[in-house]
Amino acid sequence: MMPIHFPRFKFAALLALVFCFGVSGAERAGSITGELRAGRRVVVAVAPAAQQGQDANEAYGDWADRLNQFSQHLPNGVRVLKFTSSGLRKVVRQPVVSQQYATLFLKDRTHGLLYDGMILEAEVYRLGLAWLDGRSDENELAASGLRPVLVRLR
């Protein structure tokens, strides 16, 4: 039997479909608050709703692949929630996410670490998790594009 090979753009389309369904299902008021109250740390992945032609975008495919890999290997007590920026604004007053894509690591209801844009490097996720555990270096965080932020939930 010959193996089946899929072109990269089809793989990206599949990832986009999986991610977009996850976004709409995860956006519910209080989901972030509920996870934090339960003692879990939260990683919020922000991305727009599905866009036409996005399946052919290699950067999007790389971003979705990296997020899925990260989500599959989380330590206990860490959850990934997916939101559109408008959905996030309904739950989080501050920080205001100014990019189409962003990642917000939440240690608790007031302490966050924000990455504006697509995370394409596993190292950035590793640094975010280290920050959640209180094992981070401010210089490494800054060099990777992660910045501490004050969080205010609605």
C-alpha positions as CSV (number, residue, x, y, z in Angstrom):
1,M,0.0,0.0,0.0
2,M,1.4,3.4,-0.9
3,P,1.4,6.2,1.7
4,I,-0.8,9.2,1.1
5,H,1.0,12.5,1.0
6,F,-1.0,15.7,1.6
7,P,0.3,19.1,0.4
8,R,1.1,21.5,3.2
9,F,-1.8,23.8,2.3
10,K,-4.3,21.0,2.9
11,F,-2.8,20.2,6.3
12,A,-3.1,23.9,7.2
13,A,-6.7,23.9,6.1
14,L,-7.4,21.0,8.4
15,L,-5.7,22.7,11.3
16,A,-7.6,25.9,10.6
17,L,-10.9,24.0,10.6
18,V,-10.1,22.3,13.9
19,F,-8.9,25.6,15.5
20,C,-11.9,27.6,14.3
21,F,-14.4,25.1,15.7
22,G,-12.5,25.2,19.0
23,V,-12.7,29.0,19.1
24,S,-16.5,29.2,18.8
25,G,-17.0,26.4,21.4
26,A,-14.6,27.9,24.0
27,E,-16.0,31.4,24.0
28,R,-18.4,31.5,26.9
29,A,-18.7,34.1,29.6
30,G,-16.8,33.3,32.7
31,S,-14.7,30.4,31.3
32,I,-11.5,32.2,32.1
33,T,-12.7,33.1,35.6
34,G,-14.0,29.6,36.2
35,E,-10.7,28.0,35.3
36,L,-8.7,30.5,37.5
37,R,-11.2,29.9,40.4
38,A,-10.6,26.2,40.1
39,G,-6.9,26.8,40.7
40,R,-5.8,26.3,37.1
41,R,-3.5,28.6,35.1
42,V,-4.9,29.6,31.7
43,V,-3.3,30.2,28.3
44,V,-5.6,32.2,26.1
45,A,-5.0,31.9,22.4
46,V,-6.6,34.7,20.4
47,A,-7.2,34.4,16.7
48,P,-9.8,35.7,14.2
49,A,-12.7,33.7,13.0
50,A,-12.1,31.6,9.8
51,Q,-11.1,33.8,6.9
52,Q,-11.4,33.0,3.2
53,G,-8.1,31.9,1.7
54,Q,-6.5,31.4,5.2
55,D,-6.0,27.7,4.6
56,A,-3.2,28.5,2.1
57,N,-1.4,30.8,4.5
58,E,1.8,29.0,5.7
59,A,2.3,31.2,8.7
60,Y,-1.2,30.4,9.9
61,G,-0.6,26.7,9.4
62,D,2.7,26.9,11.4
63,W,1.0,28.9,14.2
64,A,-2.0,26.4,14.4
65,D,0.4,23.4,14.4
66,R,2.6,24.9,17.1
67,L,-0.5,25.7,19.3
68,N,-1.9,22.2,18.8
69,Q,1.5,20.7,19.8
70,F,1.6,22.9,22.8
71,S,-2.0,22.1,23.8
72,Q,-1.3,18.4,23.7
73,H,1.6,18.5,26.1
74,L,0.4,20.7,28.9
75,P,1.4,20.1,32.5
76,N,-1.4,19.4,35.0
77,G,-3.3,22.5,36.1
78,V,-2.8,24.5,32.8
79,R,-5.7,25.0,30.3
80,V,-5.7,26.5,26.8
81,L,-8.8,28.5,25.9
82,K,-9.4,29.9,22.4
83,F,-11.1,33.2,21.7
84,T,-11.5,35.7,19.0
85,S,-10.5,39.2,20.0
86,S,-14.1,40.3,20.3
87,G,-14.9,37.3,22.4
88,L,-12.0,38.1,24.7
89,R,-13.2,41.7,25.2
90,K,-16.4,40.3,26.6
91,V,-14.4,38.6,29.4
92,V,-11.2,40.6,29.8
93,R,-11.2,44.3,30.3
94,Q,-7.5,44.7,30.4
95,P,-5.1,44.1,28.6
96,V,-6.7,45.2,25.3
97,V,-5.4,42.9,22.6
98,S,-4.4,45.0,19.7
99,Q,-3.3,42.3,17.3
100,Q,-5.4,39.8,15.3
101,Y,-3.4,37.0,17.0
102,A,-2.1,37.1,20.6
103,T,-1.5,34.7,23.5
104,L,-2.2,35.7,27.1
105,F,-0.7,33.5,29.9
106,L,-2.8,34.0,33.1
107,K,-1.3,33.1,36.4
108,D,-4.3,34.5,38.3
109,R,-7.0,37.2,38.0
110,T,-4.5,40.1,37.9
111,H,-1.2,38.8,36.6
112,G,-0.6,38.1,32.9
113,L,2.0,37.7,30.3
114,L,1.1,38.8,26.7
115,Y,2.6,37.9,23.4
116,D,1.2,40.1,20.5
117,G,1.1,38.1,17.3
118,M,1.4,34.5,16.3
119,I,3.7,32.3,18.4
120,L,5.7,30.3,15.9
121,E,8.5,29.1,18.2
122,A,8.1,26.4,20.9
123,E,10.6,28.4,23.0
124,V,8.0,31.2,23.6
125,Y,5.5,28.7,25.0
126,R,8.2,27.2,27.2
127,L,9.1,30.6,28.6
128,G,5.3,31.3,29.1
129,L,5.0,28.1,31.1
130,A,8.1,28.9,33.1
131,W,6.6,32.3,34.0
132,L,3.4,30.6,35.1
133,D,5.5,28.4,37.5
134,G,7.4,31.4,38.8
135,R,10.6,30.3,37.1
136,S,11.2,33.0,34.5
137,D,13.9,35.5,33.6
138,E,12.7,39.0,32.7
139,N,15.4,39.4,30.1
140,E,14.5,36.2,28.4
141,L,10.8,37.1,28.4
142,A,11.5,40.5,26.9
143,A,13.8,39.1,24.3
144,S,11.1,36.6,23.2
145,G,8.4,39.3,22.9
146,L,6.6,38.3,26.1
147,R,5.6,41.2,28.3
148,P,4.0,41.3,31.8
149,V,0.6,42.9,31.9
150,L,-2.0,43.8,34.5
151,V,-5.2,41.8,34.0
152,R,-8.7,43.0,34.8
153,L,-11.5,40.5,34.2
154,R,-15.1,41.6,33.7
